[in-house]
Amino acid sequence: MSSFIRHSKDFWSGLIFIVAGLAAIYIAQDYSMGTAGRMGPAYFPTVLGALLAIVGLIIFGRSFFGKQEEGVKDFAIKPLILILVAVLVFGYLFRPAGLMVAIPALIFISAVASPKFKVLPTALLAIGLALFSWFLFVKMLGLPLPVLGPWFTGG
């Protein structure tokens, strides 16, 4: 990394935000924008993408000022892979196994990515988040989410 970049974490974070924001704006180009009073399908992603890109520009700009910091030393590949696997497993399990299985699976797999992983606190968190999600999304909001899927209900 060049010496004029003072904070490499801000540099890369800002760059990621800029790319994500511009991608949202680019993808939303094919939809109708509408107005603030009558928003079209492109309105929200365009505004959100623009705000994300602006925040990214600010973070990116900050990377060139201030006291020089030590660069990124190592890239933690194991936690990255475990978090990705947790999200994929959640997506795979959600319909056939249901909310009460997919959420604890997500919590357990992603918790293993931490060096501070402990089974009991993770189990309590998984149970608590599954129950909270059921209460919020199924009971309070009335969303038709499978609490237990066909794997467990025989359907």
C-alpha positions in Angstrom: 0.0 0.0 0.0 1.3 3.4 -0.9 2.6 5.6 1.9 0.2 8.5 1.2 -2.7 6.2 2.5 -2.7 6.8 6.2 -5.5 4.4 7.3 -5.8 1.3 5.1 -9.0 0.1 6.8 -10.7 3.3 6.0 -9.4 3.2 2.5 -10.8 -0.3 1.8 -14.1 0.3 3.8 -14.7 3.5 1.9 -14.0 1.8 -1.4 -16.4 -1.0 -0.7 -19.2 1.4 0.3 -18.6 3.4 -2.8 -18.8 0.4 -5.1 -21.9 -1.0 -3.3 -23.7 2.4 -3.5 -22.9 2.9 -7.1 -23.9 -0.7 -7.9 -27.3 0.0 -6.2 -27.7 3.2 -8.3 -26.7 1.3 -11.5 -29.1 -1.6 -10.9 -32.0 0.8 -10.1 -31.6 2.6 -13.4 -33.9 0.1 -15.1 -36.8 1.0 -12.8 -39.1 4.0 -12.7 -38.0 6.6 -10.2 -41.3 8.3 -9.3 -41.4 11.2 -6.9 -40.9 11.7 -3.1 -44.7 11.6 -2.7 -45.3 8.7 -5.0 -42.1 6.6 -4.9 -41.3 4.2 -7.7 -39.3 1.0 -7.4 -36.0 2.8 -8.2 -36.5 5.6 -5.5 -35.3 3.7 -2.4 -32.3 1.9 -3.9 -31.2 5.1 -5.7 -31.4 7.2 -2.6 -29.9 4.6 -0.4 -27.1 3.9 -2.9 -26.3 7.6 -3.1 -26.2 7.9 0.7 -24.0 4.8 0.9 -21.6 6.2 -1.8 -21.4 9.6 0.0 -20.6 7.9 3.3 -18.0 5.8 1.4 -16.4 9.0 -0.1 -16.1 10.5 3.4 -14.5 7.4 4.8 -12.3 7.0 1.7 -11.2 10.7 2.1 -10.4 10.2 5.8 -7.9 7.5 4.9 -5.5 10.1 3.5 -5.4 12.3 6.6 -4.2 11.9 10.2 -1.5 9.9 11.8 -0.1 6.9 9.9 -1.5 3.6 11.1 -0.2 0.1 10.8 -1.7 -1.7 7.8 -3.9 -4.7 7.7 -1.7 -7.5 9.0 -3.6 -10.7 8.2 -6.8 -11.7 6.5 -9.0 -14.0 8.7 -10.2 -16.5 6.1 -11.8 -19.0 8.5 -14.3 -16.6 10.1 -15.1 -15.2 6.6 -15.9 -18.7 5.3 -17.9 -19.6 8.4 -20.1 -16.5 8.2 -20.7 -17.1 4.5 -21.5 -20.8 5.2 -23.9 -19.8 8.0 -25.8 -17.5 5.7 -26.0 -20.1 3.0 -27.1 -22.8 5.5 -29.8 -20.4 6.8 -31.1 -19.9 3.2 -31.0 -23.6 2.5 -32.8 -24.6 5.7 -35.4 -21.9 6.0 -38.2 -23.4 3.8 -37.7 -27.1 4.5 -36.8 -26.9 8.2 -38.4 -23.6 9.2 -37.5 -20.6 11.3 -36.9 -22.4 14.5 -34.2 -24.6 12.9 -32.6 -22.1 10.5 -32.0 -19.3 13.0 -30.2 -21.5 15.6 -28.1 -23.0 12.7 -27.2 -19.5 11.6 -26.2 -18.5 15.1 -24.2 -21.6 15.9 -22.2 -21.7 12.7 -21.4 -18.0 12.8 -20.5 -18.1 16.5 -17.9 -20.8 15.8 -16.1 -18.1 13.8 -15.3 -16.3 17.0 -12.3 -17.2 19.2 -14.5 -16.6 22.2 -17.1 -19.2 21.2 -18.8 -21.0 24.1 -21.6 -23.5 23.6 -24.0 -22.5 26.5 -24.1 -18.8 25.8 -24.5 -19.5 22.1 -27.3 -22.0 22.7 -29.1 -19.4 24.9 -28.7 -16.8 22.2 -29.9 -19.1 19.5 -33.0 -20.1 21.4 -33.7 -16.5 22.4 -33.3 -15.1 18.9 -35.4 -17.9 17.4 -38.3 -17.2 19.9 -38.0 -13.5 19.4 -38.1 -13.9 15.6 -41.1 -16.1 15.8 -42.9 -13.7 18.1 -42.0 -10.6 16.1 -42.4 -11.9 12.5 -45.1 -14.6 12.9 -47.2 -13.4 15.8 -46.9 -9.6 15.8 -46.5 -8.9 12.1 -48.5 -11.9 10.8 -45.9 -12.9 8.2 -46.6 -16.4 6.7 -43.1 -17.8 7.7 -42.7 -21.5 8.3 -42.0 -21.9 12.0 -41.3 -25.6 11.5 -41.0 -26.7 7.9 -42.1 -29.8 6.0 -39.1 -31.8 7.3 -40.7 -31.7 10.8 -44.4 -31.4 10.0 -44.6 -34.1 7.3 -46.1 -31.7 4.8 
